[in-house]
Amino acid sequence: MNTSRVPGLEQAAPEDVGLSTAGLERIDDAVQQKIDEKVIAGAVTLVARHGKIVRTSVLGTGEHRKGGRYTRDTIFRIFSMTKPVTGVAMGILADRGLWSPEDPVAKHLPELAEMRVCTGFDRRGNPLLEEAEHSPTLAELLTHTAGFVYGGRRTDRVARMYAKQKLLHASSSGEFLERLGRLPLAYQPGTQWRYSISMEIQGVIIERLSGQNLADFFQDHIFAPLGMTDTAFHTPPEKLSRRARLYYTAGPLRLVPGPNLLNKDYTQPPPFARGGGGLLSTIDDYARFAQLLLNRGEFAGQRIVSADSLAAQMTNHLPDSLLDHGFRAGHMHLRPGFGFGWNGVVVYDPQQAGLPVGRGTYMWDGAAGTWFWVDPEHDLQYIGLIQLLSYSAPPLQAMTQRLMADAIIG
């Protein structure tokens, strides 16, 4: 366990902030058990409460790209944990009066004004299209209800159309929009929840509204003010020795290192930074971001985003009529009590959701098994960083949340 100081976050003993040392050790033991079972190679985790870090643990035998075990400053691919950052960026622009939730997406991206809805396919495999009952709005874009999907060969035919366009491999935001404009919406806006490219579209909107590319906007308005010195869409050559190896499951009791099959591992800023994924970060950097969420937009005396914008991000916006369908994305199972805010899950009724977390807990995870949550009711954050790309990755978020409930003693 490492207890070194993070600027902007003080250090404390667990009992000083109402946490049990023994309880936190049980959380580490549970993660360590997954390492011993060869399910994951290693992990770096952090717990903070009342703005004070009480435990940072480096576990297992995970390695850096050029050898050497994980350390507190290991750089991890956080994939979709980029999405909450994009949500904050959207909030910053809302504070400037540049958009409203009811705005049609096409108001800011007219290239998408003619998109129609796919209702099926004819005998030749051509999509059957109808007009959208209303133009997708930014509120729907922020909640994965706008009609878009992610591409995937193992899913439905519309998703396969998206995959064929290789949207995530576009070389610019302009090329991304050009490819997206060839595609239909998968469903009438507002009628379903589908995990989607909506956050990539948000990234393009951020560029349009700010006049900056996404990477520069994040750096200037979020990372630099928060002191997140190791968070970016690329790993500079001088930091490559700290980047974690990526692992895959290769059968029982076997983990193998492998290449990044989802994103290119850039050593220079990428030509198209994606609002839905692609960031790399460290445990201490992401702790600053998580504390920003708990502090309702302030960190170390600086106001980054308004409390109103963060309240909107961390409030459920899905009606029960959608949550009753039980839509899923990986380990995230939407249901009554377990809703969706802007770019992340919101547990608005813990008892109904069946989770022992505080009301208003906001969380998300990443494709390589990274996870985090912030619990405003208990003023607590937890971050876990691993590097496992696997359809059978363990549900570490739910496991650690249940154990954390036992560690809270005051």
Secondary structure by P-SEA (a helix, b strand, c coil): ccccccccbbbbccccccccaaaaaaaaaaaaaaaaacccccbbbbbbcccccccccccccccccccccccccccccccccaaaaaaaaaaaaaaaccccccccccccccccccbbbbcccccccbbbbbcccccccaaaaaccccccccccccccaaaaaaaaacccccccaaaaaaaaaaccccccccccccccaaaaaaaaaaaaaccccaaaaaaaccccccccccccccccccccccbbbbbbbccccbbbbbccccccccccccccccccccccccaaaaaaaaaaaaacccccccccccaaaaaaaacccccaaaaaaccccccccccccccccccccccccccccccccccccccccccccccccccccccbbbbbbbbbbcccccaaaaaaaaaaaaaccc
